[in-house]
Each structure stands twice: as C-alpha cells, then as structure tokens.
Amino acid sequence: MRAVIPYKKQNAKSRLSPALTLEEREYFVELMLRDVVESLQAAGVNKIDVLTTPQNGVPDDLDVDIIFSEHDLNKAINGYLETVDEPVLVIMADLPLVTPQHIRNITDIEDDLVIVPGKGGGTNVLFIKNPDSFYVRYYDSSYINHCRIAQEMQQSVHVFDSFLLSTDIDEPQDLVEIMLHGHGLSKSYIDSKFGMEDNGRARVRVSLCQ
C-alpha cells in the first residue's frame, strides 16, 4: 500500500497566529510533516507521496516522492487517486500525534473504506482500498460527505475512533495536546516555546516560555 500527504507550508496555519509568527508556523508545519512521515515509515509504509505545490518546499532529505499540483485539495487528491491502483492512505500533514500503531490498526481493517473523523465534522485520514471506486470531497462537513460517497459507491465503511487522530493542530489550544500526548520533532519544538499553565480550572492552557 501507499500513503499520500497533502502539504501546505506557505502562509500555513493562520489560526495559530496568536501563538506563532508566520516564520514559526511554516517551520512548525514542516516538523509536523516529518513526524507524520516517520510514523508511516515505522509502520512499514514504503511508498509515501507528498502532494503539494512548487511554492511549498518539501525538505530534500525526506524519503518521499513529491507530486506537484496547482489544483485545490479535492481536485488534486481525486486526480492522484486516478493514477494509483492499490490501497492508499490519505493522511493530513497536521496530525503529529499519529503513531505507527495507529497506521497498522487502520490498514488491518478489512472494510473498503476507513474514515478517521476530525473535529467539527472534518476528515483527518481516509484509507481507501479501491481508489478507482471512490472520490473525495473535503471542506464543509467532509466526514458526512465521505460517508455518503461510500454509500453511493457501495463501499463498506469503518469509522476509526481515535482521540489522537481526531486532533489536527489548527488553534492555539491544540498545542496543549502536543505537549501532553505528542512525540517527535513537533513536540520538542512546542515544548521549547511554551509551557503549560494550570489555572485551577478544568483545562490547562499554553503559556509562552520566558
């Protein structure tokens, strides 16, 4: 099987701007990509494609194939699916909490489609057994979209329930989850910039390291 990672570095993660500068955000998304690639490789995925644009500068030292597309996310991934004839894992680059065991558990599932929901109705991971019998529709409530497409294409579906994989890093409060549950380069970077502040309430929050 193979995996494809959509990747955007340029002007990345604007919702993290209260916590990180543009330069820091662009560096951080590269670290998250590295963590995702490392987990895939440790799980035995030896064909990894990064789907991006020429402006986004995938690091040269990553052992991946780079596929350039100027299309939006849906058109780029659907075009990619038309070129592959084996099971493919579509995984977002902002999932630094993913582990090799997550990947192994997902790819061991026998259903035609495995969906890992993201927060707020998104889709963080898709494992597509039959790429010639499926297409993606991200944005809006993409989890619902993908369930409907699977029904339309008569594909069996497994919903993979995982807190760690549902946690994509979009907002400043998401950085706490990296500090609590993360590993690898992205955790080291965030730990170096922030601490955790216990304000006596039910949740902790990040605070800038002095």
N, C-alpha and C positions, 0 to 999 in steps of 0.2 A: 504494500500500500504506500501511498504518498500523502504528504500534507502540503497545504498552501496557506501562507500567512499574508493577508492584506496588510500593507505597511505604509504609514504616512509619517514623515518626520517634519517636513517643512510646516512651520506655524502650527505645530501639533498641540493638542490638549489645551485649548484656550480656557476651558473651565478651571484649569489648575493655576491660572494666572494670579489669583490671590496668594498663592503659596510659592510659585516658582516663576522665574523670569523666562522669557522666550528661549534664551540660550540654554537654561537649565532644563526646560521642558523637552527641547529637542535632544539633549543628551540623555535625559531620563527615558524617553521612548526607545532610544537605541538600546539602552540597558535592558528594558523590558523585552524587546525583541530577542536579545541574546539569551535571556532566561527561558523564553518560550522555545527557542531553537535547541538549547541544551536539554530541556526536558524531553523534547521529541526524540533527539538523538539517543538519550539514555534509555528511552522506551523501545529503541530498535527501529525507529522510522529513518530509513536511509535515503529517501527521496524527499527533499524539502525544497519547495519553491516559495520565493518571496515575490508577491505581486505588488508592484509599486510603479512610480513614475521616475523618469531620469533625474528629476529635481530632488529626490528624497535620499539619495546617497546611502545605499545599503553598505555596511562595512565590508571591505575586501577580504577580511580574514574569516568571515563566516563561511562554513562549508555548506552553501546552499546554491541553488540556481536562481537567478534573478530574471523575472519576467516583467517587462515594461508594458504599461497600458496607460493611455490618457483618458480612458473612459471612467465613468462613475463606478462606484463599488459593484452595483448589480450587473451592469453590462460587462465589467472586467471579469468578475467571477464566472458569470454564465459563459462568456467566451472561453475562459480557461476550461470549464467543465466539458466543453465541446471537443477539447483536444486530448482528454485523458480517457483511458479505457480500463481503469482499475479503481478500486475503492479509494476515496480521497477524504482526508480530514481537513475541513476548513476551520482554522482557528485564528482568532483575533490576536494582534500583537500586544494588546494591553492586558494580558492575563498572566502576570508574573507569579501568581500563586499556583499555577498548574504544576503538577508533579508527573514524573514518569508513570507512576501507578495509575493516575487519572487516565492517561493515554492508553495504557494497557487495558484498563477496565472498559473504556469506551469501545475500543476496537475489538474486544472479545464478544461484544453483544451481537446477536445474530440477526436482529431486525434490519430492514432495508435502510432505515434512516435513524440516526441517533441525534437528538437535539439537546443541547445544554442551554437552558434559558438564561438570559441575562436579567439584570434588574430592570424593572419597568417595562417588561414585555419584549426586550431585545433578544437577540440570539448570539451567544458567545462562541459556540462550537457546533459544527454540523459534521457528522460522519456519514458520508453518502456512499452506499455500497454500489449503486448503479447510476453513475453520473450522466449517462445518456437518457435516464428516465426521471430527471429532476432538474429544477432550476431554482435559483434563489431570488428572494425579494426582501432585501434589508430595508431599514428605515421604518418609521411608524412602529406598529406592533408586529415586528418581524417574526416573533415566536408564533403568533397566530397565523401569519402568512404562511410559514413553513409547514405548520400542521395541515393547513388547508391544501397546500400544493401536494403534500404527500398523499392526502386523501384523493385528490384529483388524479394523481398519477398512480393510484392503487399501490402505494408503498406502505409497508408496515413501519410503525414508529415506536421508538423507545425514548421516553423523556428521562434524561440523566440528571438526577437531582444532586447538586453539589454546591454547598455554600462557597467554597473556594473558587470554583469555576464560574460561579454566577457573579463574582466580584471583579468587574472590569474597573480600571483605575481612571476615573473621569473627574472626580470632585476632590477638593482638599481633604474632606473627611475620609475618603477612601484610602488615603495614605496610612491611616491608623492600621488598616487591615494588613498592609505590607509589613509594618513594624511588628504586628502581633503574630502573623501567620506566614510571612514571606521567607524567601531564601534567595541566595544568589546575589547577583550584582545590583539589582534594583533595591533589594532590602539594605544592602551595605550603603548604598548612596543615600537613601532616605534616612537611615539611622544616623548618617553623618551630618545631616542638615536639620533634623527635627528631633524633639523629644516627645514623650507622651505626658500629658497633663491630666492628673486626676483632680477634677473639680468638685468631688463629693457627690456627683450625680450618677446616673446610671451608665453613662458612656464616658469614655476617655476621648481626648482630642489631641491633635498635634500642636506642639509649640516650637517655635524657632530656637534652634540651639544657639547659645551665646558664644 
